[in-house]
Amino acid sequence: MADNKQEIKSTSFDELVKIFTDINDEKFMKDFMECLFTPAEREDFANRWTLVKEIDKGTTQREIAKNFNMSLCKITRGSKELSKEDSAFRKVLEMYKINKL
């Protein structure tokens, strides 16, 4: 039963990825995300994106922690993800900077 629950969760995640990919309307996407995620979850997403942009700008981890009230652990994780080879964070960040998604 536990395997089935995990499979259902995995399928649901894949479905959400497809939905996010298919939505081309910014307002509709925002409305959908506001329905799907709690205010705290949306704030967490925004914080993660903020720290990626700040790391890219050269802001130190300690400055990010102080300025945005984030844990060093979360910032370090973001930094590691950003520095991985073929990092999705890095690719999206570069797309954002070029195209201002």
C-alpha positions in Angstrom: 0.0 0.0 0.0 2.9 2.4 0.8 4.4 1.8 -2.7 1.0 2.6 -4.2 0.7 5.9 -2.2 4.2 6.9 -3.4 3.3 6.1 -7.0 0.2 8.2 -6.7 2.2 11.1 -5.3 4.9 10.7 -8.0 2.2 10.7 -10.7 0.5 13.8 -9.2 3.9 15.6 -9.2 4.4 14.7 -12.8 0.9 16.0 -13.6 1.6 19.3 -11.9 4.8 19.7 -13.9 2.8 19.2 -17.1 0.1 21.6 -15.9 2.7 24.3 -15.1 4.4 23.8 -18.4 1.1 24.1 -20.3 -0.2 27.3 -18.6 0.8 30.3 -20.7 -1.3 32.9 -18.9 0.5 34.6 -16.1 -2.6 35.7 -14.2 -4.2 32.3 -14.5 -0.9 30.7 -13.2 -0.8 33.0 -10.3 -4.5 32.3 -9.4 -3.8 28.5 -9.7 -0.7 28.7 -7.5 -2.7 30.8 -4.9 -5.3 28.0 -4.8 -2.7 25.2 -4.7 -0.3 26.6 -2.2 -0.7 28.1 1.2 0.6 31.7 1.8 3.5 30.2 3.8 4.4 27.8 0.9 4.2 30.7 -1.6 6.5 32.7 0.7 8.9 29.8 0.9 9.0 29.6 -3.0 9.6 33.3 -3.2 12.4 33.1 -0.6 14.1 30.3 -2.5 14.0 32.3 -5.7 15.3 35.4 -3.9 18.3 33.6 -2.5 19.2 32.1 -5.9 19.2 35.6 -7.4 21.1 37.0 -4.5 23.8 34.3 -4.7 24.1 35.0 -8.4 24.6 38.7 -7.7 27.5 37.8 -5.3 25.7 38.5 -2.1 27.4 36.5 0.7 25.4 33.8 2.5 25.6 35.7 5.8 24.3 38.9 4.1 21.4 36.9 2.6 20.6 35.3 6.0 20.6 38.7 7.7 18.8 40.7 5.0 16.1 38.2 4.3 15.9 36.3 7.6 16.8 33.0 6.1 18.7 30.1 7.6 22.2 29.5 6.5 21.3 25.8 5.9 18.6 26.8 3.4 21.0 29.2 1.7 23.8 26.7 1.5 21.4 24.2 -0.1 20.4 26.8 -2.7 24.1 27.6 -3.3 24.9 23.9 -3.8 22.0 23.5 -6.2 23.1 26.6 -8.2 26.6 25.3 -8.5 25.8 21.8 -9.7 26.7 20.9 -13.3 23.6 21.3 -15.4 21.8 23.0 -12.6 18.2 23.7 -13.3 18.5 26.7 -11.0 21.3 28.1 -13.1 19.5 27.4 -16.4 16.3 29.1 -15.3 18.2 32.0 -13.8 20.0 32.6 -17.1 16.7 32.3 -19.0 15.2 34.8 -16.6 18.1 37.3 -17.0 18.0 37.0 -20.8 14.3 37.0 -21.4 13.0 38.5 -18.1 10.6 35.6 -18.0 
